Amino acid sequence: MALLNIDGVSLSFGGARLLDRVSLNIEEGDRISLVGRNGTGKSSLLKLLQGDLAPDEGEIRHHRDVRIAYLPQEVPHDMAGEVIDVVSAGALTARHAAEQGEAYAHQVVGRILSHLGLDPHADCAVLSGGQKRRVLLARALVQEPDILLLDEPTNHLDIEAICWMENFLLRHCKTLLFVTHDRSFLRRVANRIVDLDRGQLADWSCDYDTFLRRKADLIHDENVNQAAFDKKLAKEEVWIRQGIKARRTRDEGRVRALQDMRNERLARRTAEGQARLQLQSGERSGHKVISAKGLSFAYGDGPPMVQDFTTEISRGDRIGVIGPNGSGKTTLLKLLTGRLTPTAGEIVLGTKLTMAYFDQHRAQLNDNETVAQNAGNGMDSVTIDGTPRHIISYLRDFLFSPDRANTPVSALSGGERNRLLLAMLFATPSNLLVMDEPTNDLDVETLELLEEQLANYPGTVLMVSHDRAFLDNVVTSVIVMQGTGAVEEYVGGYNDWLKARAGRAGAKRQAAAEAAPASRKPTAFGFKQNRELSGLPKKIEKMEEQQSALHIKMGNPDYFRTPRTEMTADKETDETLTADLEAAYGRWQELEALRDGSG
């Protein structure tokens, strides 16, 4: 059943049409990923569906009383009030209260706030931009709409929150349309791909990797056809310049056909070019780049962000730092690069280091200056690999047109700001590249080019990222921040760390099983087994009561005031109870089978 129909919709803002008479049906159960380059109009399409924009022509039809919730990419400037009030303001929260009681609605809001790391009583007006986006995401999720629209939902979320959101959407949201550049999120959530390219929507009922292959084939065929068309057009242009020798009907028809070809060529919208990223390598550094021994750090009298961490980073290492938001990832970068002084331990930097630093807050950008002034540091040219280049020409490599290069930075989108920061970073030769969240707001094509540059970079890379695919494609090892000061290192990317963690947990379970009495499974059902079987229901009931009470505690909106150490202990207790319950139910089945066999 179609919940929403887009029929012949067009939209433009003075230039080429972002949407050119497009049509699309959204069916119940669709999890659509809207893909396309930055600036093609993806966010504008979501705003049309939400009702924040009106189409220039065409119609958008909703089926009956379809409810839509929307997470915008940009945070409203006028957000105010306590977090819990803003989140609870959704229309369906009232429906929850009417159908299942206010306590249930309160619990739904509390659970989502808990998972997104939000203090329910914090004032939205003083929250950071990333925290405000979390509030907007929570408000959209608690509404349980018929169609959920999400514009870059993973931005500023840590990996744990992204994974939780993936599971939540797959379990509780039947129909959604989302824009994301997180390829792991896209692959897991989407069951349908819609590609917005040069004003047209192409519907692909397949997974993302199949879409990439088919789109590449389509572009190849398009290029072949356009080359053949251009060759024929050039031939006809030569013919017309030579003059028509006879005023025959077929010549007049050929002239008309040529004019049609000219019009068709003039109307053609060519695909946007790719960014041309090129890192400049500085002088080769020493083999030892950074050596840390017994490193500890805390802000004032607060809890330790890093505690007794020792590591050695060598030339050519590409290291990813991961962990929950607030666990100290940026702090660790600053400690390892000498920007912060540790409270204990020592940091020794290697020789001949030339560092380039990418700041996630983009503090290097001057909003009052133009793109060209920022990139050239006030100069008209930059030196790339020893050769001077005009700043406008250099910025074209990063997809800035001459007009955009003379635009104030304050008018740039998030993706454009990141590209500008990359342009500034890559204009400086370096042998140690430090990048704090470089992937936010970048489109997939630019991400892949950045991955290629980093993979071939002869220097050392130290980065913080929540993009799992990016980490797997670039890094050689990960540093994991636990949030309690504990820091661990693993060889490989994000998925390698997951496997190592799972293997360690499996080893613990195996060791516990081996430590258990060897005569666990008796050959006969006797008095002891009968007594154990009789006591299992009460034992299971008690554990279920404990877990239920724990879930109520963790679902309380005030749970986020709980100290992090207690929250970690609660999580471990929940996991232990789940494992014990599974073991108890398994033992119950085992004893019943043994009793029935003996009888």
C-alpha positions as CSV (number, residue, x, y, z in Angstrom):
1,M,0.0,0.0,0.0
2,A,1.4,3.4,-1.0
3,L,1.6,5.7,2.0
4,L,2.8,8.7,-0.1
5,N,2.9,9.6,-3.8
6,I,5.2,12.1,-5.5
7,D,3.8,12.9,-8.9
8,G,5.6,15.2,-11.5
9,V,7.3,17.4,-8.8
10,S,9.8,20.1,-9.8
11,L,11.8,22.4,-7.6
12,S,14.5,25.0,-8.3
13,F,16.1,27.9,-6.5
14,G,16.9,30.0,-9.6
15,G,19.5,27.7,-11.3
16,A,19.1,24.3,-12.8
17,R,16.2,22.3,-11.3
18,L,17.1,20.2,-8.3
19,L,14.0,18.1,-9.1
20,D,12.8,17.9,-12.7
21,R,9.2,16.5,-12.9
22,V,10.1,13.5,-10.6
23,S,7.7,10.8,-9.4
24,L,8.1,8.3,-6.6
25,N,5.8,6.0,-4.5
26,I,6.7,5.2,-0.9
27,E,5.1,1.9,0.2
28,E,4.6,0.6,3.7
29,G,7.6,-1.4,4.8
30,D,10.1,0.6,2.5
31,R,13.3,1.6,4.1
32,I,14.6,3.9,1.4
33,S,18.1,5.4,1.3
34,L,18.1,8.6,-0.8
35,V,21.6,8.8,-2.3
36,G,23.4,11.5,-4.4
37,R,26.1,14.0,-4.4
38,N,26.2,17.0,-2.0
39,G,24.1,19.8,-3.3
40,T,21.9,17.6,-5.5
41,G,18.7,18.3,-3.5
42,K,18.3,15.4,-1.1
43,S,17.5,17.6,1.9
44,S,15.2,19.7,-0.2
45,L,13.2,16.6,-1.2
46,L,12.8,15.6,2.5
47,K,11.6,19.2,3.3
48,L,9.0,18.9,0.5
49,L,7.7,15.6,2.0
50,Q,7.6,17.2,5.5
51,G,5.8,20.2,4.1
52,D,8.5,22.8,4.9
53,L,8.8,23.5,1.2
54,A,6.2,23.7,-1.6
55,P,7.0,22.3,-5.1
56,D,7.2,24.6,-8.1
57,E,4.9,22.1,-9.9
58,G,3.5,18.7,-9.4
59,E,1.7,17.1,-6.4
60,I,2.6,15.2,-3.2
61,R,-0.3,13.0,-2.0
62,H,-0.5,11.4,1.5
63,H,-2.6,8.3,2.1
64,R,-5.4,9.1,4.6
65,D,-4.0,10.4,7.9
66,V,-0.3,9.4,7.4
67,R,1.8,10.8,10.2
68,I,5.3,12.0,9.3
69,A,8.2,12.7,11.7
70,Y,11.3,14.5,10.4
71,L,14.9,14.9,11.6
72,P,16.4,17.9,9.8
73,Q,20.1,18.1,9.0
74,E,20.4,21.6,10.4
75,V,19.5,22.4,14.0
76,P,16.9,25.1,14.6
77,H,18.3,28.2,16.3
78,D,15.3,28.7,18.6
79,M,15.4,25.4,20.5
80,A,14.6,26.0,24.1
81,G,13.2,24.2,27.2
82,E,14.2,21.1,29.0
83,V,15.2,18.1,26.9
84,I,12.4,15.9,28.2
85,D,9.8,18.6,27.4
86,V,11.0,19.0,23.8
87,V,11.2,15.3,23.2
88,S,7.8,14.6,24.8
89,A,6.1,17.2,22.7
90,G,5.6,14.7,19.8
91,A,1.9,14.1,19.0
92,L,2.1,10.4,19.4
93,T,3.5,10.6,23.0
94,A,0.0,11.8,23.9
95,R,-1.5,8.8,22.0
96,H,0.8,6.5,24.1
97,A,-0.5,8.1,27.3
98,A,-4.1,7.6,26.2
99,E,-3.7,4.0,25.0
100,Q,-1.2,2.5,27.5
101,G,-0.9,5.1,30.3
102,E,1.3,8.0,31.1
103,A,3.8,5.7,32.8
104,Y,4.4,3.9,29.5
105,A,4.9,7.1,27.6
106,H,7.3,8.3,30.2
107,Q,9.2,5.0,29.9
108,V,9.4,5.2,26.1
109,V,10.9,8.7,26.3
110,G,13.2,7.8,29.1
111,R,14.6,4.7,27.3
112,I,15.4,6.7,24.1
113,L,17.0,9.5,26.1
114,S,19.1,7.0,27.9
115,H,20.3,5.3,24.7
116,L,21.1,8.7,23.1
117,G,23.1,9.9,26.1
118,L,20.8,12.9,26.9
119,D,20.2,14.5,30.3
120,P,16.4,14.9,30.4
121,H,16.6,18.1,32.5
122,A,19.3,19.8,30.5
123,D,18.4,23.2,28.9
124,C,18.3,22.8,25.1
125,A,19.4,26.4,24.7
126,V,22.9,25.7,26.1
127,L,23.5,22.3,24.5
128,S,26.1,21.9,21.7
129,G,25.0,21.4,18.1
130,G,25.6,17.7,18.3
131,Q,23.6,17.3,21.5
132,K,20.7,19.3,20.0
133,R,20.7,16.9,17.0
134,R,20.3,14.0,19.5
135,V,17.3,15.8,21.0
136,L,15.7,16.2,17.6
137,L,16.4,12.5,16.8
138,A,14.8,11.5,20.1
139,R,11.7,13.6,19.4
140,A,11.3,12.0,16.0
141,L,11.8,8.4,17.3
142,V,9.3,8.6,20.2
143,Q,6.6,9.7,17.8
144,E,6.5,6.3,16.1
145,P,5.3,7.8,12.8
146,D,4.0,6.1,9.7
147,I,6.9,7.5,7.7
148,L,10.1,8.6,9.4
149,L,12.3,11.1,7.5
150,L,16.0,11.2,8.6
151,D,18.5,13.7,7.2
152,E,22.1,12.5,8.2
153,P,20.9,10.8,11.4
154,T,24.4,9.4,12.3
155,N,26.2,12.7,12.4
156,H,27.7,13.4,15.8
157,L,26.6,10.0,17.2
158,D,29.2,7.6,18.5
159,I,29.4,4.0,17.2
160,E,27.4,2.5,20.1
161,A,24.6,5.0,19.6
162,I,24.6,4.4,15.8
163,C,24.4,0.6,16.3
164,W,21.5,1.1,18.8
165,M,19.7,3.3,16.3
166,E,20.1,0.7,13.6
167,N,18.5,-2.0,15.8
168,F,15.8,0.4,16.9
169,L,14.8,1.4,13.4
170,L,14.8,-2.2,12.2
171,R,12.6,-3.4,15.1
172,H,10.2,-0.4,15.5
173,C,10.1,1.7,12.3
174,K,8.3,0.1,9.4
175,T,8.7,2.8,6.8
176,L,11.5,5.4,6.5
177,L,13.3,7.6,4.0
178,F,16.8,8.6,5.0
179,V,19.8,10.5,3.7
180,T,23.2,9.2,5.1
181,H,26.8,9.0,4.1
182,D,27.4,6.2,6.6
183,R,27.8,3.2,4.4
184,S,27.6,0.7,7.2
185,F,24.3,2.2,8.4
186,L,23.0,2.3,4.8
187,R,23.9,-1.3,4.1
188,R,22.2,-2.5,7.3
189,V,19.0,-0.5,7.2
190,A,18.1,0.1,3.6
191,N,16.0,-2.3,1.5
192,R,15.6,0.1,-1.4
193,I,17.9,2.7,-3.0
194,V,16.6,5.9,-4.7
195,D,19.3,7.9,-6.5
196,L,18.9,11.6,-7.1
197,D,21.2,12.6,-10.0
198,R,20.9,15.8,-12.1
199,G,17.3,16.4,-11.1
200,Q,16.0,12.9,-11.7
201,L,15.1,10.1,-9.3
202,A,16.1,6.5,-10.2
203,D,14.6,3.7,-8.2
204,W,16.7,0.7,-7.4
205,S,15.1,-2.2,-5.6
206,C,18.3,-3.8,-4.5
207,D,21.0,-3.6,-1.8
208,Y,23.6,-0.8,-1.8
209,D,26.5,-2.8,-3.3
210,T,24.3,-4.1,-6.1
211,F,23.3,-0.5,-6.8
212,L,26.9,0.6,-7.0
213,R,27.7,-2.0,-9.6
214,R,24.6,-1.3,-11.7
215,K,25.1,2.5,-11.4
216,A,28.7,2.1,-12.7
217,D,27.4,0.1,-15.6
218,L,24.7,2.7,-16.3
219,I,27.3,5.6,-16.3
220,H,29.6,3.7,-18.6
221,D,26.7,3.1,-21.1
222,E,25.7,6.7,-20.8
223,N,29.3,7.9,-21.6
224,V,29.5,5.6,-24.6
225,N,26.1,6.8,-26.0
226,Q,27.0,10.5,-25.4
227,A,30.4,10.0,-27.1
228,A,28.6,8.5,-30.1
229,F,26.1,11.4,-30.1
230,D,28.8,14.0,-29.9
231,K,30.7,12.4,-32.8
232,K,27.6,12.4,-35.0
233,L,26.8,16.0,-34.0
234,A,30.4,17.1,-34.9
235,K,30.0,15.4,-38.3
236,E,26.7,17.2,-39.0
237,E,28.3,20.5,-38.0
238,V,31.0,19.9,-40.6
239,W,28.3,19.2,-43.2
240,I,26.3,22.3,-42.4
241,R,29.4,24.5,-42.6
242,Q,30.2,23.1,-46.1
243,G,26.8,24.5,-47.3
244,I,23.7,22.7,-48.5
245,K,24.3,22.0,-52.2
246,A,20.6,21.4,-53.0
247,R,17.4,22.5,-51.5
248,R,16.0,19.1,-51.3
249,T,13.5,17.9,-48.8
250,R,15.9,15.4,-47.2
251,D,18.4,18.3,-46.7
252,E,15.8,20.4,-45.0
253,G,15.0,17.4,-42.8
254,R,18.7,17.0,-42.0
255,V,18.9,20.7,-41.0
256,R,15.9,20.3,-38.7
257,A,17.5,17.1,-37.2
258,L,20.7,19.0,-36.6
259,Q,18.9,21.7,-34.8
260,D,17.2,19.1,-32.7
261,M,20.6,17.6,-31.9
262,R,21.9,21.0,-30.9
263,N,19.0,21.6,-28.6
264,E,19.4,18.1,-27.1
265,R,23.1,18.7,-26.5
266,L,22.4,22.1,-25.0
267,A,19.9,20.6,-22.5
268,R,22.2,17.8,-21.4
269,R,23.2,17.9,-17.8
270,T,26.6,16.4,-17.3
271,A,27.5,14.6,-14.2
272,E,29.3,16.6,-11.5
273,G,33.1,16.0,-11.6
274,Q,34.8,14.3,-8.7
275,A,36.9,16.0,-6.2
276,R,40.6,15.6,-6.9
277,L,42.2,15.1,-3.5
278,Q,46.0,14.9,-3.2
279,L,47.9,14.8,0.1
280,Q,51.3,16.4,0.1
281,S,54.0,14.4,1.9
282,G,56.6,16.2,3.9
283,E,60.1,15.1,4.8
284,R,60.3,11.5,6.0
285,S,60.0,11.4,9.8
286,G,62.0,9.2,12.2
287,H,60.9,5.6,12.7
288,K,59.5,6.4,16.2
289,V,56.7,9.0,15.8
290,I,55.1,9.0,19.3
291,S,56.0,7.2,22.4
292,A,53.7,7.3,25.5
293,K,54.5,5.7,28.8
294,G,52.1,5.5,31.8
295,L,50.0,8.2,30.4
296,S,47.2,9.6,32.6
297,F,45.0,12.7,32.4
298,A,42.0,14.2,34.2
299,Y,40.4,17.6,34.0
300,G,40.7,19.2,37.4
301,D,39.2,17.0,40.1
302,G,37.1,15.1,37.5
303,P,37.4,11.4,36.8
304,P,40.4,10.2,34.7
305,M,39.9,10.4,30.9
306,V,43.1,8.4,30.3
307,Q,44.7,6.1,32.9
308,D,48.1,4.4,32.7
309,F,48.2,4.1,28.9
310,T,51.3,3.0,27.2
311,T,51.8,2.9,23.4
312,E,54.4,3.4,20.7
313,I,53.4,4.7,17.3
314,S,55.7,4.1,14.4
315,R,56.1,5.7,10.9
316,G,53.4,4.5,8.5
317,D,50.9,3.5,11.2
318,R,47.3,4.5,10.5
319,I,45.5,4.4,13.9
320,G,41.8,5.0,14.5
321,V,40.6,6.1,17.9
322,I,37.0,4.9,18.8
323,G,34.8,5.0,21.9
324,P,31.6,6.6,23.2
325,N,31.1,10.4,23.0
326,G,32.7,12.0,26.0
327,S,35.1,9.1,26.6
328,G,38.2,11.3,25.8
329,K,39.0,10.6,22.2
330,T,39.8,14.2,21.3
331,T,41.7,14.6,24.6
332,L,43.8,11.6,23.7
333,L,44.7,13.1,20.3
334,K,45.8,16.3,22.0
335,L,47.8,14.4,24.6
336,L,49.6,12.2,22.0
337,T,50.4,15.3,19.8
338,G,51.7,17.4,22.7
339,R,48.8,19.9,22.7
340,L,47.9,18.8,26.3
341,T,50.2,18.1,29.2
342,P,49.5,14.7,30.9
343,T,48.8,14.7,34.7
344,A,51.1,11.6,34.9
345,G,53.4,9.7,32.5
346,E,55.3,11.0,29.6
347,I,55.0,11.7,25.9
348,V,58.0,11.7,23.6
349,L,57.6,13.0,20.0
350,G,59.8,11.6,17.3
351,T,62.2,13.6,15.1
352,K,61.5,15.6,11.9
353,L,57.7,15.6,12.6
354,T,55.6,17.9,10.4
355,M,52.0,17.8,11.7
356,A,48.7,18.7,10.0
357,Y,45.7,18.8,12.2
358,F,42.0,18.5,11.2
359,D,39.8,20.0,13.9
360,Q,36.2,18.5,14.1
361,H,34.9,21.9,15.3
362,R,36.5,23.6,12.2
363,A,38.1,26.3,14.4
364,Q,40.7,27.0,11.7
365,L,38.0,28.5,9.5
366,N,37.3,32.2,9.5
367,D,33.6,32.8,8.9
368,N,34.1,36.4,7.9
369,E,36.5,35.6,5.1
370,T,35.8,34.0,1.7
371,V,36.6,30.4,0.8
372,A,39.6,31.6,-1.3
373,Q,41.0,33.8,1.5
374,N,40.8,30.9,4.0
375,A,42.4,28.4,1.7
376,G,45.2,30.7,0.5
377,N,45.8,32.3,3.9
378,G,45.2,35.7,2.2
379,M,47.4,34.8,-0.8
380,D,46.4,34.4,-4.4
381,S,48.2,31.1,-4.9
382,V,49.3,28.0,-3.0
383,T,52.4,25.8,-3.6
384,I,51.5,22.1,-4.4
385,D,54.3,19.7,-4.8
386,G,56.7,22.6,-5.4
387,T,54.5,24.2,-8.1
388,P,52.5,27.4,-7.6
389,R,48.8,27.1,-8.3
390,H,46.2,29.9,-8.4
391,I,43.9,29.5,-5.4
392,I,40.8,29.4,-7.6
393,S,42.2,26.6,-9.7
394,Y,43.3,24.7,-6.6
395,L,39.8,25.0,-5.1
396,R,38.2,23.5,-8.2
397,D,39.8,20.2,-7.2
398,F,37.6,20.4,-4.1
399,L,34.5,21.2,-6.1
400,F,34.4,24.9,-5.4
401,S,33.3,26.9,-8.5
402,P,34.9,30.4,-8.9
403,D,31.7,32.0,-7.6
404,R,31.6,29.6,-4.6
405,A,35.3,30.3,-3.9
406,N,34.4,34.0,-3.4
407,T,31.6,33.2,-1.0
408,P,31.9,33.9,2.7
409,V,32.6,30.8,4.8
410,S,29.6,31.6,6.9
411,A,27.3,30.7,3.9
412,L,28.8,27.2,3.4
413,S,27.0,23.9,4.1
414,G,28.6,21.4,6.5
415,G,29.9,19.3,3.6
416,E,31.5,22.4,2.0
417,R,33.1,23.4,5.2
418,N,34.7,20.0,5.5
419,R,35.9,20.1,1.9
420,L,37.5,23.5,2.6
421,L,39.2,22.3,5.7
422,L,40.6,19.3,3.7
423,A,41.8,21.8,1.0
424,M,43.7,23.8,3.7
425,L,45.0,20.6,5.2
426,F,46.2,19.1,2.0
427,A,48.0,22.3,0.9
428,T,50.5,21.8,3.7
429,P,53.2,19.1,3.4
430,S,53.1,16.8,6.4
431,N,54.3,13.4,7.7
432,L,51.9,13.2,10.7
433,L,48.2,13.7,9.8
434,V,45.9,14.1,12.8
435,M,42.2,14.1,11.9
436,D,39.3,14.5,14.4
437,E,36.0,13.4,12.8
438,P,37.0,14.2,9.1
439,T,34.0,12.3,7.6
440,N,31.1,14.3,8.8
441,D,28.9,15.7,6.0
442,L,31.1,14.4,3.2
443,D,29.4,12.5,0.4
444,V,30.3,8.9,-0.4
445,E,32.4,9.7,-3.5
446,T,34.6,12.2,-1.6
447,L,34.8,9.8,1.3
448,E,36.2,7.1,-1.0
449,L,38.7,9.5,-2.5
450,L,39.8,10.5,1.0
451,E,40.2,6.8,1.9
452,E,42.4,6.2,-1.1
453,Q,44.6,9.1,-0.2
454,L,45.0,8.1,3.4
455,A,45.7,4.4,2.4
456,N,48.6,5.6,0.1
457,Y,49.9,8.3,2.5
458,P,53.5,7.4,3.4
459,G,53.4,9.3,6.7
460,T,51.5,8.5,9.9
461,V,47.8,8.9,10.4
462,L,46.0,9.4,13.8
463,M,42.3,9.8,13.5
464,V,39.0,9.8,15.4
465,S,36.0,8.5,13.5
466,H,32.6,6.9,14.0
467,D,32.4,5.8,10.4
468,R,32.9,2.0,10.6
469,A,33.4,1.5,6.9
470,F,35.9,4.3,6.8
471,L,37.9,2.8,9.7
472,D,37.9,-0.7,8.1
473,N,39.2,0.7,4.8
474,V,41.9,2.9,6.3
475,V,43.4,2.0,9.7
476,T,45.9,-0.6,10.6
477,S,45.0,-0.6,14.3
478,V,42.4,0.9,16.7
479,I,42.7,2.5,20.1
480,V,39.5,1.9,22.1
481,M,38.5,4.4,24.8
482,Q,36.3,2.7,27.4
483,G,34.9,5.8,29.0
484,T,36.4,5.0,32.4
485,G,40.0,5.9,31.7
486,A,40.8,2.5,30.4
487,V,42.4,2.5,26.9
488,E,43.1,-0.7,24.9
489,E,44.7,-1.3,21.5
490,Y,43.8,-3.8,18.8
491,V,45.3,-4.7,15.5
492,G,43.1,-4.1,12.4
493,G,40.0,-2.1,11.8
494,Y,36.6,-1.8,13.5
495,N,35.3,-5.2,12.5
496,D,38.6,-6.8,13.6
497,W,38.1,-5.2,17.0
498,L,34.5,-6.6,17.1
499,K,35.8,-10.1,16.4
500,A,38.6,-9.8,19.0
501,R,36.1,-8.7,21.6
502,A,33.7,-11.5,20.7
503,G,36.6,-14.0,20.9
504,R,37.6,-12.7,24.3
505,A,34.0,-13.1,25.6
506,G,33.8,-16.6,24.1
507,A,37.1,-17.5,25.8
508,K,35.7,-16.4,29.2
509,R,32.6,-18.5,28.7
510,Q,34.6,-21.5,27.7
511,A,36.9,-21.1,30.7
512,A,33.8,-20.9,33.0
513,A,32.4,-24.0,31.4
514,E,35.6,-25.9,31.8
515,A,35.8,-24.8,35.5
516,A,32.3,-26.3,36.1
517,P,32.0,-29.8,37.5
518,A,32.7,-32.4,34.9
519,S,29.8,-34.6,36.0
520,R,27.2,-31.9,34.9
521,K,25.2,-34.3,32.8
522,P,24.2,-37.4,34.8
523,T,23.4,-40.7,33.2
524,A,20.3,-41.2,35.4
525,F,17.5,-39.1,36.8
526,G,17.8,-39.3,40.6
527,F,16.8,-37.5,43.8
528,K,19.4,-34.7,43.3
529,Q,18.2,-34.1,39.7
530,N,14.6,-34.1,40.7
531,R,15.3,-31.5,43.5
532,E,17.2,-29.3,41.0
533,L,14.4,-29.5,38.5
534,S,11.8,-28.6,41.2
535,G,13.8,-25.5,42.2
536,L,14.5,-24.2,38.7
537,P,11.1,-22.4,38.2
538,K,11.6,-20.3,41.4
539,K,15.2,-19.6,40.4
540,I,14.2,-18.4,37.0
541,E,11.4,-16.3,38.3
542,K,13.7,-14.6,40.7
543,M,16.2,-13.8,38.0
544,E,13.5,-12.5,35.7
545,E,12.2,-10.2,38.5
546,Q,15.8,-8.9,39.0
547,Q,16.2,-8.2,35.3
548,S,12.7,-6.6,35.1
549,A,13.6,-4.3,38.0
550,L,16.9,-3.5,36.4
551,H,15.2,-2.6,33.1
552,I,12.8,-0.3,34.9
553,K,15.7,1.4,36.5
554,M,17.6,1.8,33.2
555,G,14.4,3.1,31.5
556,N,13.9,5.9,34.1
557,P,14.3,9.3,32.5
558,D,16.6,10.3,35.4
559,Y,18.9,7.3,34.7
560,F,21.3,9.6,32.9
561,R,22.2,11.2,36.2
562,T,23.6,7.9,37.3
563,P,27.4,7.8,37.5
564,R,29.1,6.2,34.5
565,T,30.7,3.4,36.6
566,E,27.2,2.4,38.0
567,M,25.8,2.4,34.4
568,T,28.6,0.1,33.2
569,A,27.9,-2.2,36.2
570,D,24.2,-2.3,35.4
571,K,24.9,-3.1,31.8
572,E,27.2,-6.0,32.8
573,T,24.6,-7.2,35.3
574,D,21.9,-7.2,32.6
575,E,24.2,-9.2,30.2
576,T,25.0,-11.7,33.0
577,L,21.3,-12.2,33.9
578,T,20.5,-12.8,30.3
579,A,23.2,-15.4,30.0
580,D,22.2,-17.1,33.3
581,L,18.5,-17.2,32.2
582,E,19.4,-18.9,28.9
583,A,21.5,-21.4,30.8
584,A,18.7,-22.1,33.3
585,Y,16.1,-22.6,30.6
586,G,18.6,-24.9,28.8
587,R,19.2,-26.9,32.1
588,W,15.4,-27.2,32.6
589,Q,14.9,-28.7,29.2
590,E,17.9,-31.0,29.8
591,L,16.5,-32.3,33.1
592,E,13.0,-32.8,31.7
593,A,14.4,-34.8,28.8
594,L,16.5,-36.9,31.3
595,R,13.4,-37.5,33.5
596,D,11.2,-38.5,30.6
597,G,13.9,-40.8,29.3
598,S,14.4,-42.5,32.7
599,G,10.7,-42.9,33.2
